[in-house]
Amino acid sequence: MIYITIDRTKSGLVHSFTMSGHADYAEHGSDIVCAGASAVSFGTVNAIEALIGVRAEVKQGENGGFLQCVFPETISDETQEKVQLLLEAMIVSLKGIEQEYGKHIKITFK
């Protein structure tokens, strides 16, 4: 099971997210749940850096199965708005995967 935790600030901004585990939907290399969740999350982090110029603090597991991204809070309101839009889009995409493959991926918010 892939576990995703979205950490929001008191004001509701996404401050960080953590993904851990493996979907075990199919064999390694053929697992569409893992591929989808990875593509959405890495694509979002890469887009935030490439398009907005904001770099997250990223930690990855050596053998996969773990990704943690923490986003800076000390950026302008305009920049923060752009970052949040992309992160909320990521959440929408991940929720879509969870709706379809809920036995293999779980999202929680704190």
Jmol script that loads the backbone (N, CA, C; Angstrom):
load data "model"
ATOM      1  N   MET A   1       0.853  -1.181   0.000  1.00  0.00           N
ATOM      2  CA  MET A   1       0.000   0.000   0.000  1.00  0.00           C
ATOM      3  C   MET A   1       0.895   1.239   0.000  1.00  0.00           C
ATOM      4  N   ILE A   2       0.535   2.206  -0.836  1.00  0.00           N
ATOM      5  CA  ILE A   2       1.204   3.506  -0.816  1.00  0.00           C
ATOM      6  C   ILE A   2       0.424   4.389   0.152  1.00  0.00           C
ATOM      7  N   TYR A   3       1.129   4.932   1.113  1.00  0.00           N
ATOM      8  CA  TYR A   3       0.540   5.855   2.080  1.00  0.00           C
ATOM      9  C   TYR A   3       1.037   7.258   1.772  1.00  0.00           C
ATOM     10  N   ILE A   4       0.112   8.177   1.608  1.00  0.00           N
ATOM     11  CA  ILE A   4       0.461   9.570   1.333  1.00  0.00           C
ATOM     12  C   ILE A   4      -0.107  10.422   2.448  1.00  0.00           C
ATOM     13  N   THR A   5       0.752  11.236   3.037  1.00  0.00           N
ATOM     14  CA  THR A   5       0.319  12.179   4.068  1.00  0.00           C
ATOM     15  C   THR A   5       0.564  13.584   3.552  1.00  0.00           C
ATOM     16  N   ILE A   6      -0.495  14.382   3.535  1.00  0.00           N
ATOM     17  CA  ILE A   6      -0.416  15.783   3.145  1.00  0.00           C
ATOM     18  C   ILE A   6      -0.470  16.603   4.424  1.00  0.00           C
ATOM     19  N   ASP A   7       0.555  17.400   4.665  1.00  0.00           N
ATOM     20  CA  ASP A   7       0.643  18.207   5.881  1.00  0.00           C
ATOM     21  C   ASP A   7       0.322  19.654   5.537  1.00  0.00           C
ATOM     22  N   ARG A   8      -0.744  20.173   6.143  1.00  0.00           N
ATOM     23  CA  ARG A   8      -1.160  21.555   5.910  1.00  0.00           C
ATOM     24  C   ARG A   8      -0.828  22.426   7.120  1.00  0.00           C
ATOM     25  N   THR A   9      -0.578  23.708   6.858  1.00  0.00           N
ATOM     26  CA  THR A   9      -0.398  24.663   7.934  1.00  0.00           C
ATOM     27  C   THR A   9      -1.758  24.976   8.546  1.00  0.00           C
ATOM     28  N   LYS A  10      -1.759  25.724   9.639  1.00  0.00           N
ATOM     29  CA  LYS A  10      -3.026  26.116  10.272  1.00  0.00           C
ATOM     30  C   LYS A  10      -3.904  26.920   9.321  1.00  0.00           C
ATOM     31  N   SER A  11      -3.275  27.649   8.401  1.00  0.00           N
ATOM     32  CA  SER A  11      -4.042  28.460   7.451  1.00  0.00           C
ATOM     33  C   SER A  11      -4.496  27.658   6.229  1.00  0.00           C
ATOM     34  N   GLY A  12      -4.141  26.356   6.174  1.00  0.00           N
ATOM     35  CA  GLY A  12      -4.615  25.489   5.100  1.00  0.00           C
ATOM     36  C   GLY A  12      -3.657  25.292   3.944  1.00  0.00           C
ATOM     37  N   LEU A  13      -2.484  25.924   3.997  1.00  0.00           N
ATOM     38  CA  LEU A  13      -1.508  25.758   2.918  1.00  0.00           C
ATOM     39  C   LEU A  13      -0.834  24.393   3.027  1.00  0.00           C
ATOM     40  N   VAL A  14      -0.547  23.789   1.891  1.00  0.00           N
ATOM     41  CA  VAL A  14       0.209  22.537   1.891  1.00  0.00           C
ATOM     42  C   VAL A  14       1.662  22.889   2.199  1.00  0.00           C
ATOM     43  N   HIS A  15       2.150  22.341   3.307  1.00  0.00           N
ATOM     44  CA  HIS A  15       3.533  22.601   3.727  1.00  0.00           C
ATOM     45  C   HIS A  15       4.466  21.479   3.273  1.00  0.00           C
ATOM     46  N   SER A  16       3.947  20.240   3.282  1.00  0.00           N
ATOM     47  CA  SER A  16       4.776  19.103   2.889  1.00  0.00           C
ATOM     48  C   SER A  16       3.888  17.922   2.537  1.00  0.00           C
ATOM     49  N   PHE A  17       4.505  16.943   1.897  1.00  0.00           N
ATOM     50  CA  PHE A  17       3.836  15.663   1.698  1.00  0.00           C
ATOM     51  C   PHE A  17       4.865  14.552   1.787  1.00  0.00           C
ATOM     52  N   THR A  18       4.385  13.398   2.212  1.00  0.00           N
ATOM     53  CA  THR A  18       5.232  12.219   2.339  1.00  0.00           C
ATOM     54  C   THR A  18       4.516  11.049   1.689  1.00  0.00           C
ATOM     55  N   MET A  19       5.242  10.299   0.880  1.00  0.00           N
ATOM     56  CA  MET A  19       4.724   9.070   0.269  1.00  0.00           C
ATOM     57  C   MET A  19       5.629   7.928   0.714  1.00  0.00           C
ATOM     58  N   SER A  20       5.016   6.830   1.140  1.00  0.00           N
ATOM     59  CA  SER A  20       5.819   5.677   1.535  1.00  0.00           C
ATOM     60  C   SER A  20       5.083   4.396   1.186  1.00  0.00           C
ATOM     61  N   GLY A  21       5.849   3.367   0.982  1.00  0.00           N
ATOM     62  CA  GLY A  21       5.294   2.059   0.683  1.00  0.00           C
ATOM     63  C   GLY A  21       5.263   1.769  -0.807  1.00  0.00           C
ATOM     64  N   HIS A  22       4.707   0.613  -1.110  1.00  0.00           N
ATOM     65  CA  HIS A  22       4.575   0.152  -2.494  1.00  0.00           C
ATOM     66  C   HIS A  22       3.133  -0.280  -2.718  1.00  0.00           C
ATOM     67  N   ALA A  23       2.615  -0.008  -3.884  1.00  0.00           N
ATOM     68  CA  ALA A  23       1.217  -0.307  -4.183  1.00  0.00           C
ATOM     69  C   ALA A  23       0.957  -1.812  -4.233  1.00  0.00           C
ATOM     70  N   ASP A  24       1.900  -2.584  -4.746  1.00  0.00           N
ATOM     71  CA  ASP A  24       1.725  -4.023  -4.926  1.00  0.00           C
ATOM     72  C   ASP A  24       0.491  -4.354  -5.764  1.00  0.00           C
ATOM     73  N   TYR A  25       0.218  -3.496  -6.733  1.00  0.00           N
ATOM     74  CA  TYR A  25      -0.889  -3.737  -7.658  1.00  0.00           C
ATOM     75  C   TYR A  25      -0.479  -4.756  -8.719  1.00  0.00           C
ATOM     76  N   ALA A  26       0.784  -4.668  -9.131  1.00  0.00           N
ATOM     77  CA  ALA A  26       1.322  -5.564 -10.156  1.00  0.00           C
ATOM     78  C   ALA A  26       2.818  -5.730  -9.906  1.00  0.00           C
ATOM     79  N   GLU A  27       3.442  -6.536 -10.751  1.00  0.00           N
ATOM     80  CA  GLU A  27       4.888  -6.745 -10.631  1.00  0.00           C
ATOM     81  C   GLU A  27       5.645  -5.437 -10.780  1.00  0.00           C
ATOM     82  N   HIS A  28       6.820  -5.373 -10.159  1.00  0.00           N
ATOM     83  CA  HIS A  28       7.690  -4.218 -10.298  1.00  0.00           C
ATOM     84  C   HIS A  28       7.931  -3.957 -11.784  1.00  0.00           C
ATOM     85  N   GLY A  29       7.761  -2.711 -12.194  1.00  0.00           N
ATOM     86  CA  GLY A  29       7.918  -2.359 -13.587  1.00  0.00           C
ATOM     87  C   GLY A  29       6.613  -2.353 -14.366  1.00  0.00           C
ATOM     88  N   SER A  30       5.578  -2.963 -13.794  1.00  0.00           N
ATOM     89  CA  SER A  30       4.267  -3.009 -14.448  1.00  0.00           C
ATOM     90  C   SER A  30       3.166  -2.437 -13.558  1.00  0.00           C
ATOM     91  N   ASP A  31       3.545  -1.867 -12.443  1.00  0.00           N
ATOM     92  CA  ASP A  31       2.578  -1.394 -11.448  1.00  0.00           C
ATOM     93  C   ASP A  31       2.087   0.008 -11.812  1.00  0.00           C
ATOM     94  N   ILE A  32       0.875   0.088 -12.377  1.00  0.00           N
ATOM     95  CA  ILE A  32       0.360   1.378 -12.835  1.00  0.00           C
ATOM     96  C   ILE A  32      -0.011   2.310 -11.681  1.00  0.00           C
ATOM     97  N   VAL A  33      -0.343   1.764 -10.522  1.00  0.00           N
ATOM     98  CA  VAL A  33      -0.659   2.610  -9.365  1.00  0.00           C
ATOM     99  C   VAL A  33       0.610   3.309  -8.890  1.00  0.00           C
ATOM    100  N   CYS A  34       1.674   2.562  -8.758  1.00  0.00           N
ATOM    101  CA  CYS A  34       2.962   3.131  -8.358  1.00  0.00           C
ATOM    102  C   CYS A  34       3.442   4.145  -9.400  1.00  0.00           C
ATOM    103  N   ALA A  35       3.349   3.775 -10.654  1.00  0.00           N
ATOM    104  CA  ALA A  35       3.801   4.668 -11.728  1.00  0.00           C
ATOM    105  C   ALA A  35       2.991   5.960 -11.743  1.00  0.00           C
ATOM    106  N   GLY A  36       1.686   5.841 -11.570  1.00  0.00           N
ATOM    107  CA  GLY A  36       0.829   7.021 -11.576  1.00  0.00           C
ATOM    108  C   GLY A  36       1.127   7.948 -10.414  1.00  0.00           C
ATOM    109  N   ALA A  37       1.202   7.390  -9.213  1.00  0.00           N
ATOM    110  CA  ALA A  37       1.480   8.203  -8.026  1.00  0.00           C
ATOM    111  C   ALA A  37       2.867   8.855  -8.124  1.00  0.00           C
ATOM    112  N   SER A  38       3.839   8.103  -8.612  1.00  0.00           N
ATOM    113  CA  SER A  38       5.190   8.651  -8.763  1.00  0.00           C
ATOM    114  C   SER A  38       5.227   9.761  -9.803  1.00  0.00           C
ATOM    115  N   ALA A  39       4.587   9.531 -10.932  1.00  0.00           N
ATOM    116  CA  ALA A  39       4.583  10.537 -12.000  1.00  0.00           C
ATOM    117  C   ALA A  39       3.919  11.829 -11.542  1.00  0.00           C
ATOM    118  N   VAL A  40       2.796  11.712 -10.858  1.00  0.00           N
ATOM    119  CA  VAL A  40       2.080  12.901 -10.390  1.00  0.00           C
ATOM    120  C   VAL A  40       2.920  13.664  -9.370  1.00  0.00           C
ATOM    121  N   SER A  41       3.482  12.965  -8.393  1.00  0.00           N
ATOM    122  CA  SER A  41       4.224  13.647  -7.330  1.00  0.00           C
ATOM    123  C   SER A  41       5.544  14.235  -7.840  1.00  0.00           C
ATOM    124  N   PHE A  42       6.333  13.439  -8.544  1.00  0.00           N
ATOM    125  CA  PHE A  42       7.606  13.959  -9.066  1.00  0.00           C
ATOM    126  C   PHE A  42       7.362  15.049 -10.104  1.00  0.00           C
ATOM    127  N   GLY A  43       6.343  14.869 -10.940  1.00  0.00           N
ATOM    128  CA  GLY A  43       6.014  15.893 -11.932  1.00  0.00           C
ATOM    129  C   GLY A  43       5.656  17.215 -11.284  1.00  0.00           C
ATOM    130  N   THR A  44       4.919  17.165 -10.186  1.00  0.00           N
ATOM    131  CA  THR A  44       4.542  18.384  -9.479  1.00  0.00           C
ATOM    132  C   THR A  44       5.761  19.072  -8.884  1.00  0.00           C
ATOM    133  N   VAL A  45       6.597  18.315  -8.217  1.00  0.00           N
ATOM    134  CA  VAL A  45       7.801  18.899  -7.598  1.00  0.00           C
ATOM    135  C   VAL A  45       8.705  19.494  -8.673  1.00  0.00           C
ATOM    136  N   ASN A  46       8.870  18.787  -9.783  1.00  0.00           N
ATOM    137  CA  ASN A  46       9.701  19.302 -10.880  1.00  0.00           C
ATOM    138  C   ASN A  46       9.088  20.552 -11.504  1.00  0.00           C
ATOM    139  N   ALA A  47       7.768  20.576 -11.653  1.00  0.00           N
ATOM    140  CA  ALA A  47       7.094  21.750 -12.221  1.00  0.00           C
ATOM    141  C   ALA A  47       7.232  22.959 -11.311  1.00  0.00           C
ATOM    142  N   ILE A  48       7.115  22.753 -10.009  1.00  0.00           N
ATOM    143  CA  ILE A  48       7.263  23.864  -9.065  1.00  0.00           C
ATOM    144  C   ILE A  48       8.653  24.470  -9.193  1.00  0.00           C
ATOM    145  N   GLU A  49       9.658  23.631  -9.310  1.00  0.00           N
ATOM    146  CA  GLU A  49      11.014  24.146  -9.439  1.00  0.00           C
ATOM    147  C   GLU A  49      11.243  24.806 -10.804  1.00  0.00           C
ATOM    148  N   ALA A  50      10.836  24.146 -11.877  1.00  0.00           N
ATOM    149  CA  ALA A  50      11.114  24.649 -13.229  1.00  0.00           C
ATOM    150  C   ALA A  50      10.282  25.882 -13.580  1.00  0.00           C
ATOM    151  N   LEU A  51       9.029  25.901 -13.197  1.00  0.00           N
ATOM    152  CA  LEU A  51       8.133  26.980 -13.616  1.00  0.00           C
ATOM    153  C   LEU A  51       8.079  28.147 -12.639  1.00  0.00           C
ATOM    154  N   ILE A  52       8.271  27.857 -11.350  1.00  0.00           N
ATOM    155  CA  ILE A  52       8.127  28.902 -10.334  1.00  0.00           C
ATOM    156  C   ILE A  52       9.466  29.263  -9.702  1.00  0.00           C
ATOM    157  N   GLY A  53      10.422  28.348  -9.786  1.00  0.00           N
ATOM    158  CA  GLY A  53      11.741  28.622  -9.217  1.00  0.00           C
ATOM    159  C   GLY A  53      11.835  28.347  -7.734  1.00  0.00           C
ATOM    160  N   VAL A  54      10.897  27.569  -7.199  1.00  0.00           N
ATOM    161  CA  VAL A  54      10.909  27.219  -5.781  1.00  0.00           C
ATOM    162  C   VAL A  54      11.383  25.781  -5.649  1.00  0.00           C
ATOM    163  N   ARG A  55      12.389  25.597  -4.820  1.00  0.00           N
ATOM    164  CA  ARG A  55      12.962  24.267  -4.621  1.00  0.00           C
ATOM    165  C   ARG A  55      12.497  23.705  -3.279  1.00  0.00           C
ATOM    166  N   ALA A  56      11.941  22.525  -3.313  1.00  0.00           N
ATOM    167  CA  ALA A  56      11.516  21.828  -2.099  1.00  0.00           C
ATOM    168  C   ALA A  56      12.702  21.108  -1.489  1.00  0.00           C
ATOM    169  N   GLU A  57      12.631  20.885  -0.196  1.00  0.00           N
ATOM    170  CA  GLU A  57      13.590  20.012   0.473  1.00  0.00           C
ATOM    171  C   GLU A  57      13.080  18.591   0.244  1.00  0.00           C
ATOM    172  N   VAL A  58      13.847  17.794  -0.476  1.00  0.00           N
ATOM    173  CA  VAL A  58      13.394  16.469  -0.901  1.00  0.00           C
ATOM    174  C   VAL A  58      14.254  15.391  -0.251  1.00  0.00           C
ATOM    175  N   LYS A  59      13.573  14.374   0.286  1.00  0.00           N
ATOM    176  CA  LYS A  59      14.243  13.179   0.812  1.00  0.00           C
ATOM    177  C   LYS A  59      13.637  11.981   0.105  1.00  0.00           C
ATOM    178  N   GLN A  60      14.505  11.083  -0.361  1.00  0.00           N
ATOM    179  CA  GLN A  60      14.063   9.878  -1.065  1.00  0.00           C
ATOM    180  C   GLN A  60      14.689   8.653  -0.432  1.00  0.00           C
ATOM    181  N   GLY A  61      13.968   7.543  -0.487  1.00  0.00           N
ATOM    182  CA  GLY A  61      14.529   6.272  -0.056  1.00  0.00           C
ATOM    183  C   GLY A  61      15.483   5.757  -1.114  1.00  0.00           C
ATOM    184  N   GLU A  62      16.501   5.059  -0.696  1.00  0.00           N
ATOM    185  CA  GLU A  62      17.510   4.554  -1.634  1.00  0.00           C
ATOM    186  C   GLU A  62      16.934   3.550  -2.620  1.00  0.00           C
ATOM    187  N   ASN A  63      15.992   2.735  -2.177  1.00  0.00           N
ATOM    188  CA  ASN A  63      15.418   1.704  -3.040  1.00  0.00           C
ATOM    189  C   ASN A  63      13.978   2.035  -3.440  1.00  0.00           C
ATOM    190  N   GLY A  64      13.657   3.306  -3.467  1.00  0.00           N
ATOM    191  CA  GLY A  64      12.282   3.702  -3.784  1.00  0.00           C
ATOM    192  C   GLY A  64      11.383   3.478  -2.594  1.00  0.00           C
ATOM    193  N   GLY A  65      10.124   3.758  -2.776  1.00  0.00           N
ATOM    194  CA  GLY A  65       9.171   3.515  -1.708  1.00  0.00           C
ATOM    195  C   GLY A  65       9.093   4.615  -0.669  1.00  0.00           C
ATOM    196  N   PHE A  66       9.843   5.711  -0.857  1.00  0.00           N
ATOM    197  CA  PHE A  66       9.762   6.820   0.095  1.00  0.00           C
ATOM    198  C   PHE A  66      10.109   8.125  -0.608  1.00  0.00           C
ATOM    199  N   LEU A  67       9.250   9.120  -0.415  1.00  0.00           N
ATOM    200  CA  LEU A  67       9.479  10.471  -0.919  1.00  0.00           C
ATOM    201  C   LEU A  67       8.874  11.450   0.072  1.00  0.00           C
ATOM    202  N   GLN A  68       9.690  12.388   0.511  1.00  0.00           N
ATOM    203  CA  GLN A  68       9.196  13.460   1.379  1.00  0.00           C
ATOM    204  C   GLN A  68       9.622  14.788   0.780  1.00  0.00           C
ATOM    205  N   CYS A  69       8.669  15.709   0.653  1.00  0.00           N
ATOM    206  CA  CYS A  69       8.937  17.030   0.114  1.00  0.00           C
ATOM    207  C   CYS A  69       8.398  18.082   1.067  1.00  0.00           C
ATOM    208  N   VAL A  70       9.275  18.998   1.461  1.00  0.00           N
ATOM    209  CA  VAL A  70       8.892  20.100   2.338  1.00  0.00           C
ATOM    210  C   VAL A  70       9.109  21.386   1.554  1.00  0.00           C
ATOM    211  N   PHE A  71       8.084  22.228   1.519  1.00  0.00           N
ATOM    212  CA  PHE A  71       8.135  23.453   0.739  1.00  0.00           C
ATOM    213  C   PHE A  71       8.393  24.649   1.646  1.00  0.00           C
ATOM    214  N   PRO A  72       9.192  25.596   1.166  1.00  0.00           N
ATOM    215  CA  PRO A  72       9.523  26.755   2.013  1.00  0.00           C
ATOM    216  C   PRO A  72       8.283  27.603   2.292  1.00  0.00           C
ATOM    217  N   GLU A  73       8.226  28.135   3.486  1.00  0.00           N
ATOM    218  CA  GLU A  73       7.110  29.005   3.859  1.00  0.00           C
ATOM    219  C   GLU A  73       7.468  30.476   3.660  1.00  0.00           C
ATOM    220  N   THR A  74       8.745  30.758   3.556  1.00  0.00           N
ATOM    221  CA  THR A  74       9.202  32.147   3.473  1.00  0.00           C
ATOM    222  C   THR A  74       9.376  32.579   2.019  1.00  0.00           C
ATOM    223  N   ILE A  75       8.272  32.576   1.291  1.00  0.00           N
ATOM    224  CA  ILE A  75       8.260  33.058  -0.085  1.00  0.00           C
ATOM    225  C   ILE A  75       7.120  34.074  -0.198  1.00  0.00           C
ATOM    226  N   SER A  76       7.157  34.853  -1.232  1.00  0.00           N
ATOM    227  CA  SER A  76       6.128  35.889  -1.392  1.00  0.00           C
ATOM    228  C   SER A  76       4.744  35.260  -1.529  1.00  0.00           C
ATOM    229  N   ASP A  77       3.722  36.042  -1.200  1.00  0.00           N
ATOM    230  CA  ASP A  77       2.347  35.551  -1.310  1.00  0.00           C
ATOM    231  C   ASP A  77       2.019  35.135  -2.740  1.00  0.00           C
ATOM    232  N   GLU A  78       2.491  35.894  -3.704  1.00  0.00           N
ATOM    233  CA  GLU A  78       2.224  35.587  -5.120  1.00  0.00           C
ATOM    234  C   GLU A  78       2.861  34.256  -5.515  1.00  0.00           C
ATOM    235  N   THR A  79       4.087  34.044  -5.095  1.00  0.00           N
ATOM    236  CA  THR A  79       4.785  32.791  -5.385  1.00  0.00           C
ATOM    237  C   THR A  79       4.115  31.638  -4.655  1.00  0.00           C
ATOM    238  N   GLN A  80       3.749  31.862  -3.396  1.00  0.00           N
ATOM    239  CA  GLN A  80       3.085  30.823  -2.604  1.00  0.00           C
ATOM    240  C   GLN A  80       1.774  30.394  -3.263  1.00  0.00           C
ATOM    241  N   GLU A  81       1.053  31.353  -3.822  1.00  0.00           N
ATOM    242  CA  GLU A  81      -0.210  31.052  -4.496  1.00  0.00           C
ATOM    243  C   GLU A  81       0.013  30.107  -5.678  1.00  0.00           C
ATOM    244  N   LYS A  82       1.074  30.337  -6.426  1.00  0.00           N
ATOM    245  CA  LYS A  82       1.390  29.483  -7.573  1.00  0.00           C
ATOM    246  C   LYS A  82       1.791  28.078  -7.115  1.00  0.00           C
ATOM    247  N   VAL A  83       2.615  28.013  -6.079  1.00  0.00           N
ATOM    248  CA  VAL A  83       3.041  26.725  -5.536  1.00  0.00           C
ATOM    249  C   VAL A  83       1.825  25.940  -5.059  1.00  0.00           C
ATOM    250  N   GLN A  84       0.946  26.621  -4.338  1.00  0.00           N
ATOM    251  CA  GLN A  84      -0.237  25.954  -3.792  1.00  0.00           C
ATOM    252  C   GLN A  84      -1.168  25.446  -4.891  1.00  0.00           C
ATOM    253  N   LEU A  85      -1.289  26.199  -5.959  1.00  0.00           N
ATOM    254  CA  LEU A  85      -2.135  25.756  -7.073  1.00  0.00           C
ATOM    255  C   LEU A  85      -1.632  24.428  -7.638  1.00  0.00           C
ATOM    256  N   LEU A  86      -0.325  24.332  -7.834  1.00  0.00           N
ATOM    257  CA  LEU A  86       0.232  23.078  -8.365  1.00  0.00           C
ATOM    258  C   LEU A  86       0.093  21.935  -7.356  1.00  0.00           C
ATOM    259  N   LEU A  87       0.298  22.231  -6.073  1.00  0.00           N
ATOM    260  CA  LEU A  87       0.151  21.183  -5.060  1.00  0.00           C
ATOM    261  C   LEU A  87      -1.296  20.716  -4.942  1.00  0.00           C
ATOM    262  N   GLU A  88      -2.245  21.636  -5.040  1.00  0.00           N
ATOM    263  CA  GLU A  88      -3.654  21.241  -4.990  1.00  0.00           C
ATOM    264  C   GLU A  88      -4.022  20.410  -6.222  1.00  0.00           C
ATOM    265  N   ALA A  89      -3.439  20.736  -7.372  1.00  0.00           N
ATOM    266  CA  ALA A  89      -3.661  19.930  -8.578  1.00  0.00           C
ATOM    267  C   ALA A  89      -3.094  18.523  -8.380  1.00  0.00           C
ATOM    268  N   MET A  90      -1.940  18.427  -7.725  1.00  0.00           N
ATOM    269  CA  MET A  90      -1.360  17.119  -7.423  1.00  0.00           C
ATOM    270  C   MET A  90      -2.313  16.311  -6.553  1.00  0.00           C
ATOM    271  N   ILE A  91      -2.887  16.953  -5.547  1.00  0.00           N
ATOM    272  CA  ILE A  91      -3.800  16.264  -4.640  1.00  0.00           C
ATOM    273  C   ILE A  91      -5.030  15.762  -5.396  1.00  0.00           C
ATOM    274  N   VAL A  92      -5.564  16.574  -6.289  1.00  0.00           N
ATOM    275  CA  VAL A  92      -6.717  16.149  -7.099  1.00  0.00           C
ATOM    276  C   VAL A  92      -6.356  14.896  -7.900  1.00  0.00           C
ATOM    277  N   SER A  93      -5.188  14.897  -8.517  1.00  0.00           N
ATOM    278  CA  SER A  93      -4.765  13.738  -9.307  1.00  0.00           C
ATOM    279  C   SER A  93      -4.578  12.494  -8.439  1.00  0.00           C
ATOM    280  N   LEU A  94      -3.936  12.670  -7.283  1.00  0.00           N
ATOM    281  CA  LEU A  94      -3.728  11.536  -6.389  1.00  0.00           C
ATOM    282  C   LEU A  94      -5.053  11.002  -5.845  1.00  0.00           C
ATOM    283  N   LYS A  95      -5.999  11.890  -5.565  1.00  0.00           N
ATOM    284  CA  LYS A  95      -7.318  11.442  -5.115  1.00  0.00           C
ATOM    285  C   LYS A  95      -8.025  10.629  -6.195  1.00  0.00           C
ATOM    286  N   GLY A  96      -7.829  11.003  -7.442  1.00  0.00           N
ATOM    287  CA  GLY A  96      -8.392  10.230  -8.550  1.00  0.00           C
ATOM    288  C   GLY A  96      -7.830   8.821  -8.584  1.00  0.00           C
ATOM    289  N   ILE A  97      -6.535   8.700  -8.370  1.00  0.00           N
ATOM    290  CA  ILE A  97      -5.908   7.373  -8.311  1.00  0.00           C
ATOM    291  C   ILE A  97      -6.456   6.597  -7.115  1.00  0.00           C
ATOM    292  N   GLU A  98      -6.594   7.285  -5.990  1.00  0.00           N
ATOM    293  CA  GLU A  98      -7.113   6.628  -4.782  1.00  0.00           C
ATOM    294  C   GLU A  98      -8.554   6.144  -4.991  1.00  0.00           C
ATOM    295  N   GLN A  99      -9.372   6.925  -5.671  1.00  0.00           N
ATOM    296  CA  GLN A  99     -10.758   6.509  -5.924  1.00  0.00           C
ATOM    297  C   GLN A  99     -10.817   5.232  -6.763  1.00  0.00           C
ATOM    298  N   GLU A 100      -9.920   5.144  -7.714  1.00  0.00           N
ATOM    299  CA  GLU A 100      -9.921   3.994  -8.628  1.00  0.00           C
ATOM    300  C   GLU A 100      -9.219   2.769  -8.037  1.00  0.00           C
ATOM    301  N   TYR A 101      -8.179   3.002  -7.232  1.00  0.00           N
ATOM    302  CA  TYR A 101      -7.331   1.911  -6.734  1.00  0.00           C
ATOM    303  C   TYR A 101      -7.153   2.002  -5.221  1.00  0.00           C
ATOM    304  N   GLY A 102      -8.235   2.241  -4.502  1.00  0.00           N
ATOM    305  CA  GLY A 102      -8.190   2.484  -3.062  1.00  0.00           C
ATOM    306  C   GLY A 102      -7.603   1.367  -2.220  1.00  0.00           C
ATOM    307  N   LYS A 103      -7.521   0.156  -2.762  1.00  0.00           N
ATOM    308  CA  LYS A 103      -6.897  -0.941  -2.013  1.00  0.00           C
ATOM    309  C   LYS A 103      -5.371  -0.845  -2.045  1.00  0.00           C
ATOM    310  N   HIS A 104      -4.854   0.089  -2.843  1.00  0.00           N
ATOM    311  CA  HIS A 104      -3.404   0.153  -3.054  1.00  0.00           C
ATOM    312  C   HIS A 104      -2.794   1.515  -2.721  1.00  0.00           C
ATOM    313  N   ILE A 105      -3.634   2.514  -2.445  1.00  0.00           N
ATOM    314  CA  ILE A 105      -3.133   3.856  -2.165  1.00  0.00           C
ATOM    315  C   ILE A 105      -4.096   4.541  -1.195  1.00  0.00           C
ATOM    316  N   LYS A 106      -3.538   5.207  -0.177  1.00  0.00           N
ATOM    317  CA  LYS A 106      -4.346   5.871   0.853  1.00  0.00           C
ATOM    318  C   LYS A 106      -3.766   7.257   1.126  1.00  0.00           C
ATOM    319  N   ILE A 107      -4.626   8.266   1.083  1.00  0.00           N
ATOM    320  CA  ILE A 107      -4.213   9.647   1.347  1.00  0.00           C
ATOM    321  C   ILE A 107      -4.818  10.103   2.659  1.00  0.00           C
ATOM    322  N   THR A 108      -3.997  10.700   3.507  1.00  0.00           N
ATOM    323  CA  THR A 108      -4.477  11.299   4.744  1.00  0.00           C
ATOM    324  C   THR A 108      -3.962  12.737   4.821  1.00  0.00           C
ATOM    325  N   PHE A 109      -4.677  13.525   5.589  1.00  0.00           N
ATOM    326  CA  PHE A 109      -4.337  14.940   5.749  1.00  0.00           C
ATOM    327  C   PHE A 109      -4.105  15.211   7.231  1.00  0.00           C
ATOM    328  N   LYS A 110      -3.090  16.034   7.499  1.00  0.00           N
ATOM    329  CA  LYS A 110      -2.902  16.460   8.884  1.00  0.00           C
ATOM    330  C   LYS A 110      -2.618  17.936   8.959  1.00  0.00           C
TER     331      LYS A 110
END
end "model"
wireframe off; spacefill off
backbone 0.3
color backbone group
